[in-house]
C-alpha cells in the first residue's frame, strides 16, 4: 500500500511539473502602449524643420524601434493631447495610435486596426515646433497583437496572422480574445496592449499572459 501511494504521489508531482513546463512555453511578456505617433520623413520635415532626424530617448523591446526625444501635439475636432511621443524610425506614412478613451477627448472615431492598415481611418492635426501637418488618414486604435520570431512561432505552434486568446492573471484575471499573431525575424516576443486594455486587466509592462490557442 505504501509503495502504491508513493507511485501515485510521484505521478501527480510529474504531472504538475509537466504542466508548469507547458505554461512556461506559452508565457508572453506584456508591453503597454500609451498614445504615440509614427511619422514619415516628409511630415517630420514640416514639424521640426527640413532634413530633421529623430534623436533617441531609449530603445524599445522590438529590435530597431526606439522612443524619440521629440514630442508633438495631436488635435482633433473636440480636443488635443500635448507631449505625444514619436516612435522611430520614420515610416512611409504617418500613423497616430490612441486608445478608445483618447478618441472621446479628441472627437474622432478611429477603427480598431492592425498597424499599417490605414485605409478608411480618420485624420488629425499634428503640431510640432516648426510647423503643422493635417494628415488625411492614419488614426487608429491598434488591434492587440503578439510579436514573435519564426522560431518562437514554431515552438508555440502558431503562424503569422493567426488569431488567438490569452489569459491574464491577478485581481482582474480574464481572457482577451481576437489577439493577432505577427511573426518576423525582426521581432522580439512581446504582446502589445493599449492603456485601456492594460487598466481593465491590471496589466503593466513586463507582466505576462498565457497564450491559449483557438
C-alpha positions as CSV (number, residue, x, y, z in Angstrom):
1,X,0.0,0.0,0.0
2,X,2.8,2.4,0.9
3,X,4.6,1.7,-2.4
4,X,1.4,2.4,-4.4
5,X,0.9,5.7,-2.5
6,X,4.5,6.7,-3.3
7,X,3.9,5.9,-7.0
8,X,0.7,8.0,-7.0
9,X,2.5,10.9,-5.4
10,X,5.3,10.7,-7.9
11,X,2.8,10.6,-10.8
12,X,1.0,13.7,-9.5
13,X,4.2,15.5,-9.0
14,X,5.4,14.7,-12.5
15,X,2.0,15.9,-13.9
16,X,2.4,19.2,-12.1
17,X,6.0,19.7,-13.3
18,X,4.9,18.9,-16.9
19,X,2.0,21.3,-16.6
20,X,4.4,24.1,-15.4
21,X,6.7,23.5,-18.3
22,X,3.8,23.7,-20.7
23,X,2.7,27.0,-19.1
24,X,6.3,28.3,-19.3
25,X,6.3,27.7,-23.1
26,X,3.2,29.8,-23.6
27,X,4.2,32.8,-21.4
28,X,4.1,36.1,-23.3
29,X,5.6,39.3,-21.7
30,X,3.4,42.4,-21.9
31,X,4.2,45.8,-23.4
32,X,1.7,48.6,-22.6
33,X,1.5,51.2,-25.4
34,X,0.4,54.7,-24.4
35,X,-0.7,57.1,-27.2
36,X,2.1,57.7,-29.7
37,X,2.8,58.6,-33.2
38,X,4.9,57.3,-36.1
39,X,5.9,59.9,-38.7
40,X,7.0,60.0,-42.3
41,X,10.2,61.9,-43.2
42,X,8.0,64.3,-45.2
43,X,5.9,65.1,-42.2
44,X,8.9,65.2,-39.8
45,X,10.4,67.9,-42.0
46,X,7.3,70.0,-41.7
47,X,7.0,69.5,-38.0
48,X,10.7,70.0,-37.0
49,X,12.4,71.5,-40.0
50,X,13.8,70.4,-43.3
51,X,16.2,67.4,-43.1
52,X,15.4,66.8,-39.4
53,X,16.5,63.5,-37.8
54,X,14.8,61.9,-34.8
55,X,17.0,61.6,-31.7
56,X,16.8,58.5,-29.5
57,X,15.5,58.7,-25.9
58,X,15.6,54.9,-25.4
59,X,15.3,51.6,-27.2
60,X,12.1,49.7,-27.3
61,X,11.9,45.9,-26.9
62,X,11.3,45.4,-30.7
63,X,14.7,45.4,-32.4
64,X,15.5,48.7,-34.2
65,X,12.5,50.5,-32.6
66,X,13.0,53.4,-30.2
67,X,11.2,56.2,-28.3
68,X,12.4,59.5,-29.6
69,X,13.0,62.6,-27.5
70,X,10.7,64.5,-29.9
71,X,7.1,65.0,-29.0
72,X,4.1,66.7,-30.7
73,X,0.6,67.9,-30.0
74,X,-2.2,66.0,-31.7
75,X,-5.5,67.8,-32.2
76,X,-9.0,66.6,-33.1
77,X,-12.3,68.3,-33.5
78,X,-13.0,68.4,-29.8
79,X,-9.7,68.5,-28.0
80,X,-6.0,67.8,-28.0
81,X,-3.1,66.0,-26.3
82,X,0.3,67.6,-25.8
83,X,3.6,65.8,-25.5
84,X,2.7,62.8,-27.6
85,X,5.9,60.7,-28.1
86,X,7.2,60.0,-31.5
87,X,8.5,56.4,-32.0
88,X,11.2,55.8,-34.5
89,X,12.4,55.1,-37.1
90,X,10.5,57.1,-39.6
91,X,7.8,55.3,-41.7
92,X,6.4,55.6,-45.2
93,X,3.2,57.1,-43.8
94,X,2.4,58.9,-40.6
95,X,0.2,57.0,-38.1
96,X,-1.3,58.0,-34.8
97,X,-2.1,55.3,-32.2
98,X,-4.5,56.2,-29.5
99,X,-6.9,54.4,-27.0
100,X,-10.7,54.5,-27.3
101,X,-10.7,56.8,-24.2
102,X,-8.4,59.2,-26.0
103,X,-10.7,59.2,-29.0
104,X,-13.6,60.7,-27.0
105,X,-11.5,63.6,-25.9
106,X,-10.2,64.2,-29.5
107,X,-13.6,63.8,-31.0
108,X,-12.6,61.2,-33.6
109,X,-13.8,57.6,-34.2
110,X,-10.9,55.6,-35.3
111,X,-11.4,51.9,-36.1
112,X,-9.5,49.1,-34.3
113,X,-6.9,48.0,-36.9
114,X,-3.6,46.3,-37.4
115,X,-0.7,48.8,-37.5
116,X,-0.1,50.0,-41.1
117,X,-3.7,49.3,-42.2
118,X,-4.7,53.0,-42.6
119,X,-7.5,52.8,-45.2
120,X,-10.7,54.5,-44.1
121,X,-9.3,55.9,-40.9
122,X,-9.7,59.5,-39.7
123,X,-7.0,62.2,-39.9
124,X,-5.8,64.5,-37.2
125,X,-3.8,67.7,-36.9
126,X,-0.2,67.2,-35.7
127,X,1.6,70.3,-34.3
128,X,5.3,70.5,-34.0
129,X,7.7,73.3,-33.0
130,X,8.3,74.3,-36.6
131,X,5.0,73.6,-38.3
132,X,1.7,71.8,-38.5
133,X,0.6,68.8,-40.6
134,X,-3.0,67.8,-41.3
135,X,-2.9,64.1,-42.0
136,X,-5.9,62.9,-44.1
137,X,-5.9,59.5,-42.5
138,X,-3.8,57.4,-40.1
139,X,-5.5,57.5,-36.7
140,X,-6.2,54.0,-35.3
141,X,-6.8,52.1,-32.1
142,X,-4.2,49.3,-32.5
143,X,-5.5,45.8,-32.6
144,X,-3.9,43.9,-29.7
145,X,-1.2,41.6,-31.1
146,X,1.8,39.5,-30.2
147,X,5.2,39.9,-31.8
148,X,7.4,36.8,-32.1
149,X,10.2,35.2,-34.2
150,X,9.6,32.3,-36.6
151,X,11.4,30.0,-34.1
152,X,9.1,31.1,-31.3
153,X,6.1,30.6,-33.5
154,X,7.1,27.0,-34.3
155,X,7.7,26.3,-30.7
156,X,4.3,27.7,-29.6
157,X,2.5,26.2,-32.6
158,X,1.1,29.3,-34.3
159,X,1.8,31.2,-37.5
160,X,1.7,34.7,-38.8
161,X,-1.8,36.2,-38.9
162,X,-3.3,33.6,-36.6
163,X,-5.8,34.9,-34.1
164,X,-5.6,33.6,-30.5
165,X,-6.7,34.2,-26.9
166,X,-4.6,35.0,-23.9
167,X,-5.3,34.6,-20.2
168,X,-4.3,37.3,-17.7
169,X,-3.7,36.9,-14.0
170,X,-4.1,38.8,-10.8
171,X,-7.1,40.6,-9.2
172,X,-8.6,41.3,-12.6
173,X,-7.9,37.9,-14.2
174,X,-9.6,37.4,-17.5
175,X,-9.3,36.2,-21.1
176,X,-8.6,38.6,-24.0
177,X,-9.7,37.3,-27.5
178,X,-9.0,38.5,-31.0
179,X,-5.3,38.7,-30.5
180,X,-3.3,38.8,-33.7
181,X,-0.1,36.9,-34.1
182,X,2.7,38.8,-36.0
183,X,5.8,36.7,-37.0
184,X,9.1,38.1,-38.3
185,X,12.8,37.5,-37.7
186,X,12.9,41.2,-36.9
187,X,10.6,40.8,-33.8
188,X,11.1,40.0,-30.2
189,X,8.5,38.1,-28.1
190,X,6.0,40.6,-26.7
191,X,2.3,41.3,-26.6
192,X,1.2,44.9,-27.1
193,X,-2.0,46.3,-25.4
194,X,-3.1,49.9,-25.1
195,X,-3.6,51.7,-21.8
196,X,-7.4,51.0,-21.7
197,X,-6.8,47.2,-22.1
198,X,-4.0,47.3,-19.5
199,X,-6.1,49.1,-17.0
200,X,-9.1,46.8,-17.5
201,X,-6.9,43.8,-16.6
202,X,-4.4,45.5,-14.2
203,X,-1.5,44.8,-16.5
204,X,1.8,46.6,-16.6
205,X,5.0,46.4,-18.6
206,X,6.8,43.0,-18.2
207,X,3.8,41.3,-16.7
208,X,2.9,38.1,-18.6
209,X,-0.1,36.4,-20.1
210,X,-0.6,32.8,-21.2
211,X,-1.4,32.1,-24.8
212,X,-4.4,29.9,-25.4
213,X,-4.6,28.6,-29.0
214,X,-8.1,28.5,-30.6
